[in-house]
């Protein structure tokens, strides 16, 4: 998925943003005007992502604050939120019925942080939990002061949020590999299971991981590349950045599975029984392992600091994509007073995100993750590749890259843009509908499934709606309208970076 999907599209978006110097809305007027709905779809996806992703960061803030005490609160079963089933990690293998045992880390996450037991499901969310709402507010404060001045302020923040996780990862890796059982965990991580390749879900998950990790389809690359100098070597940037990205993920796997091997050793159970996806791994399994280590408070603090800095990088990118797109498309309305616009936008997103801080907020987070961003992003990327390589033209796009870089992309890139990547992604999108809608794993009621697909369609529908809108407002015969709708806008690219002091385009 990296070679034939992620990397070609990563390079494509970098080149598009750098050449046309616009965000996710305005750039499509210069590529294929009738597909400007792609930009609006991207803004909606980024909005959904900001609503739930910052809440996950708020959970990390909650854990970070809870870690500043002499003993981690999920170390014992003596707290007011613990139940009779709470069993310390070291005593799990002595329990008569292991299926009834619950670790203190799991009860801390479910009964103290989320208090999800006070909600019966998506239809009974309960009130907003004040402490989580306060943690979420602190996240938005950090985000605002990193985004309000544009790429210049974001760039300064990224020096910390991008470099600090590497320091922490290396520290955690050194600690992890010295734990008993770590070798078994690493071997489990590195041993392939080829029989899993016949499952469509594995391919869809791989594509989603690559797109979430590299960022094509979210508008982030378009937005950030639009501030590059015209002759910047975006080809080198694409190769280098995507390689570092995937190597970082590979390194993080050693950090995670060395600790999982240690947990399996302590609990005397197979590693496969420990593995959990998503929040369960980050907020239950890993904190449980940290609690058994010497100096657990220190390890907990640096682990959750790492999570927060990693998450802030991602939320910076998604929000900057939306902000740049709207400021470029509506400069008089939003671009002149960026600080005020960003303030009102973040206040709006914070209010929309408050339901995720209720007792049943976890259900909304899962719904937005699966239906709001996971499924539609594949379709958005497919339409992007089609717009660039079939309406605008792969050869014309290659000419644009040659003007910037002085050399023409090879046949591999053009073949991927025209045939391989769109076909691959479209098949995966169909599979995501047919085999992996996510409703079974989320235990949604019937109306919840309908709500989920409404979230998916709310972004995708922007594309056909804008096509219909443009067809109506365009004058001429049917053939003349279609010709106007697909004709790229005449454009002479600037050869100097034109960015004002607010980080918006001139």
N, C-alpha and C positions, 0 to 999 in steps of 0.2 A: 504493500500500500504506500510505502514511502517512495519507492523508486518509480512506480507507474502512476501514482495518484497524488501523493502529497508534495513531492519535490517539484514536478513539472508545474503544478498549480501555484505553488509557493513562488517560483520564479516568474510565472505569468503575472501574478498580482503585483509583485515588486516592480516589474517592468512597466505595467499599466500605470501604476500610481506615479512612478518616477517620470514617465514620458508625458502624461496628461496633466499631472500636478493638481489633481482634484480628488476629493473623497468619493465615498461609495455611491453618491447620488449623481453628481454632476458628470462624473467620468463616463456614464453610460450614454449621455447625449452625444458624446464624441465617438462612441463605439457603435451603438445601435439604439437610437432614441426610443423605440417602442419598448425596449427592455429596461427602461429606467426603473420599473417596478422592482428590479433586483435590489436596488439601493434601499427602497422602503422596506422590503422584506428583511434585509440585513439589519436595518435599524430596529425592527420589531424583535428579531432574534437576540440582538445585543441588549435590548430592554429586558427580555425574559432572563437572559443570563445574569444581568446585573441584579435582578430581583432575588435570585436564589443563590448565586455564587457569593455575594457579599454576606449572606446569612451564614454560609459555611465558614467564612472568615470570622464572623461574629462568634461562632462556636469555638473557634481556635482562640479568640480573645478571652472567652470565658475560661477556657482551660488554662491559658497563660496566667490570668489573674489568680486562679485557684491554685496554681503551682507555687506561688510565693508564700509558703508556710513551711513549718519545720517538717511536716509529713504530708505527703500527697493525700488528698481526701479519698481517692479510690484505692488506697493501700489496704484498708481494713473493712470489716463488715459491721462496725460499731456505730455507723452514722444513722441519723434519723430516717434517711430514705432507704436504708437496706431492709431486705425481707429475710424470712427464715431460710429461703433457698440460697442466699448469698454464701459462697464458698471460696475461700482463699485459693489461689492458684496452686500452691504446694499441696493442698488437701484434696484436689479434684479427683485424683486417682484412687483415693481411699473412700470416696462416697459410694453408698450402696446403689443409688440410682443417679448415674451421671447426667441423664437427660433432664433432671430437675435442677441441677446445679446452675447457678448464675454467678459470674465473676463480679467482684466489687466494681471493676472498671465498667462493665456493661450496665450495672445498676446506676452508677454515677451518671453515665451518658443518658440513659433512658428516663431515670426517675428524678435526677437532680438538674441536669443541664436542660433537657428537653421537656421533662415531665409529660412524656407522651402517653403515659398510662391514664392521664386525666382526659384523654380524647378517645372517642370510640371509632374515629375514622375521619375521612374527608368531609363527611356531612356534619361532624361535630368537632369543630376546631377549638372551641373554648376561647377564653380571653387572651389578650396579649400578655406575655410574660415580661415584666418590667426590666429584669436584669438582662435578658437577651436583647430587648429593644435598645437598651443603653449600650450594649456591646456593638450592636449594629450601627448605632449612631456614631460611635467612635470610629468605626471603619469608614463611614461616609465622610467624616471630618478629615481623616487622612487622605482619602481619595480626592476630596475637593481641593485641598492645598497642594496636591500634586498635579492637578489638571487645570487649575484656574488660569494659569498663564500660558497654557499651550505646551508645545513640545519642549520648550526651554525649561519649564518647571518640571515636566515629567522626566526629562532627560537627567536632571539632577537627582531626582528621587530614585531613578532606576539604577544609578551607581551603587546605591545601598541594597535595593531589593533584588537586584540581579546577581550581585557578587556574594552577598552574605550566605545564601543557601548553599553555595559550593563549599564554603568554609565549614558550615554545619554538617553537610553531607559527609565530608571527609572525616570529621571528628566522630560522627555516629558510625561510620563504616569501620574505623579503627576499633571503636568500642565493640561493635557488633561481632566482628570476626574473632575476637578474643573470648567470646562467650562459649560455654559448653553446648554442643549440638549445632553450632553455627555452620559447620561443614556440611551436615546433612541438609540444612536449609538451602545452602548455596547449590548443592548438587541437585536438589529438587527443582530449583529455579532454572538451572541450565540444561536439565534433561528434557528434550522435546517429546511431545506426544502427537505424532503425526496423524493419528486417527481423528483428532479434533478438526482437521482441515476440511472434513466433509460436512461440517455444521455451518450453515449460513450465518448464524449468530456470531461465530468467531470472526468471520470476514467483516461483518458490519461493525463489530466492536473494534476491530483493527483500524478500519477506515475512520470511525468516529474518534478514536484515540489520536490518530495522525492529524485529523483536521482540528481537533481541540488543542493539540500540542503545537502544531505549526501555525495554525491560524487562517488558512485559506477559507473563504466563505464568510468570515465574520467582519470583513471590511477593515480589519486592523492593518493588514499589510498595505492595502491601498492608501490608507490614511497616513501611515508613518513614512512610506516610501515617497509620498507626494511632497515631503519636505526635503528630500535629497537634492543634491546638485544634479544638474541634467546629465553630466558625464560620469556620475558615480558608477562603479562597477557592481551593479546589482546581481550579475551572474555569480561573481565571487561571493557576494553576500549570501545568496540563496544556498550555494553549496556549503559554505562554511557554517552558516547559522543552523541549517537543518541537520548537519552532521553533529554539531555540538549539542543540539536539542536532543537527538536520539541517543547519543552517547551519555547524556545526563540521565535520561530515563533508564538506560541500561545500568548505569552506576547506582541509581536509586533502588533498582531491583536487588542489588547485593545488600544494600542497607536494610531493606525490608525483610528479605528472606533469611539473612543471617539471624535476625531477631526471631523470626517465625520458627527457625530450627531450634533456637534456644527455648522458645515456649513449648515446642513439642517435646523437647528433652525434659523440661521441668514437669510437664503434665503427663508424660509417658503415653502420648497418643500420636497418631500419624499426622504429618504436616497438612495433609489434605483436609483434615477435620478442623484445622484452625483458620484456613483461608476464608476471608470475607471480602466482598466487593465494596468499593466506595467508602462511605462514612464508617461502616463497621470496622474496617481495617485501620483507618486513621484514628478514630476516636474510641475504639474499644481494645482491639488486639494489641496495637503498639503501646498505648498507655499502660495496659496491663503488664506488658513486658518491662517497661521502664520502671514500674513500681517495684519489681523484684530485684533491680540492680542497686549496687552500692552507689550512693550519691544520686538517688533517683530524682530529687528536686532539681538539681542542675541539668540532668538529661531532659527532663520534662520541659524546663524553661527554654532551652535552646531548640528542642524539637518543635515546639509550637511557635516560637519566633520564626523558625524556618518556614513553617506552613503559612504564616501570615505574610511574610515577604514574598514567597512564591505566588500566593493568591493575589496580592496587590499588583504584581506585574501583569497578571492576566486581566484583572478588572480595569487596569489603566488602559490596556490595549483595546478592549471591547468598547469602553466608554469613549475613548478618543476617536474611534472609528465613527461612532454616532455623532459626536460633537463636530468633527471635521466635515463630515458629510452634510450636516444641516447648515453649518456656517458657510460652506462653499456654495450651497444651493440657494440659501437665503441670507446673503451677506448683510443686507440692510436691516433685516429683522434680528439676526442672531450674531453676526460677525463683528459688529462694531463694539458691542459690549459683552465680550466673551465671559468675563468674570460673573456678570449678573445672570447670563444665560446658563452657565454651568451650575450656578447656585440653584436656580429654579429647577433645572433638570434633575439634579441630585435630590432635592427636596421631594420632587414628584416621585422619583424612583424609591426613595426611602418610605414614603407613605404607601406606595404599592407593595413594598416588601414587608410591611408590618405583619400581614397575615402569616408570613413564614416564621414569625417569632411567637405565635400562639402555641398552645399545648399540642395541637395537631399540625403544626407548621411543617414537620418532617414530610407529611404526605404531600404538601404543596411543593416542597423542594424536589421531591422525587418526580412529581407530575411535570414540573417545568423542565427538569433535567432530561427526561425521556421524550416527552412530547413537544416541549417548547423549543428545544435546541437540537436534540439528538437526531431525530428523523428529518426535519426540514433542511438541515445544513447540507445534507447530501444532495438534495434537489437543487438548492441554490448554487452549489459548486458546479453541478452538471449544466445548468442554464448559463452560468458564467462562461464556461469553456465553450459552449455552443455559440454564444454571442460573439466571443472574441475570434474564434477560429472558423466559423461558418458564415456569420453575417458580416463581420468586419474583415475577416480573411486572415488565415495564418501567414500567408506570404507578406501581406501588408504589415502585419504585426511584427514579423521578422525584420522587415525594412526599418520599422521604428526602432527596434532594438539595435540594429546596426548603426543608426544615426547617433544613438547614445554611446554605445560601447566601442564602435569601430570594427566590430566583427559580427557575423551573422550566426544565429543559433543553428546547431547541427540538425541532421535529419531526425535524430532521436527525439529532440524536443518538439519538433513540428509534428512528428508521428504521434507522440503522446498527446499533444494539445488537440489534434484533429480527430484521432480515432481511439487510442488506447484509454486515456483517462476518462473521457466522457462515457464510453461504453462500460468500463469497469464501474464507474460511479452510478450510472443509471441502473445497472443490474443490482448493485448493492441497495439502492434506494427501493427498488421493487421488493427485494428480499426483506428489507426492514419493515415493509408493510405486510408481507405475506407470512413471515416467520417470527418477527421480533417486535411486535407492537408494544411490548412492555406491560400490558394490562394484567397479565397473569402474575408476574413477579410483584406488582404493586398491590394486588388484591383489591382492585377498584370495583365499585358497584357499576351497574349498567350506565347510569347517568355520568359517572366519573370517566368512563371510557369515552363517552360522547364529548365530554368537556376536554379530554385529552386530545382527541382528534380535531376539536375546534381550535385548540392552541396550535396544533401543527398546521392546519389550513389557514390560520389567521395571518401567517407570514407568507406562505406559498401563494395565497390568493391575490396578493399584491401584484404579482406578475401579469396574470391574465386581465385583472381589473384595469391596470394601467394601459395595456394594449387596447382594450375596448375604449377607454377614455380618449386615448390619442387618436384612435380611428374616428371617433365622433367629432373631435375638435379640428381634425385635419380636413382641409377642403380639397375638392377634386373628385375624379372618378375613383372607383374601387382600386384600379391598378395604380393610379397616381398617388392615392393615399398610402398604399403598401410601400411604394417606392420611396416616398418621403419618410415613412416610419422606420425604414431599415437603412436609410442613407446616413453615413457618418457625418458629423459636423466638420467643416473645414477647420483645420487647426494648425497653427504654426507654433511649435514648442519653444519656450524660452530657453536660453542657454546659460542663464544665471539663476541662482536660487532667489526667489522672490517671496520672502516671508517677512511680515512686519513684526513689531516687538511683541505682539500678542500671540504669535505663533499661528496666525491664520494667513491664508493665501491672499496676495494682492490681486 
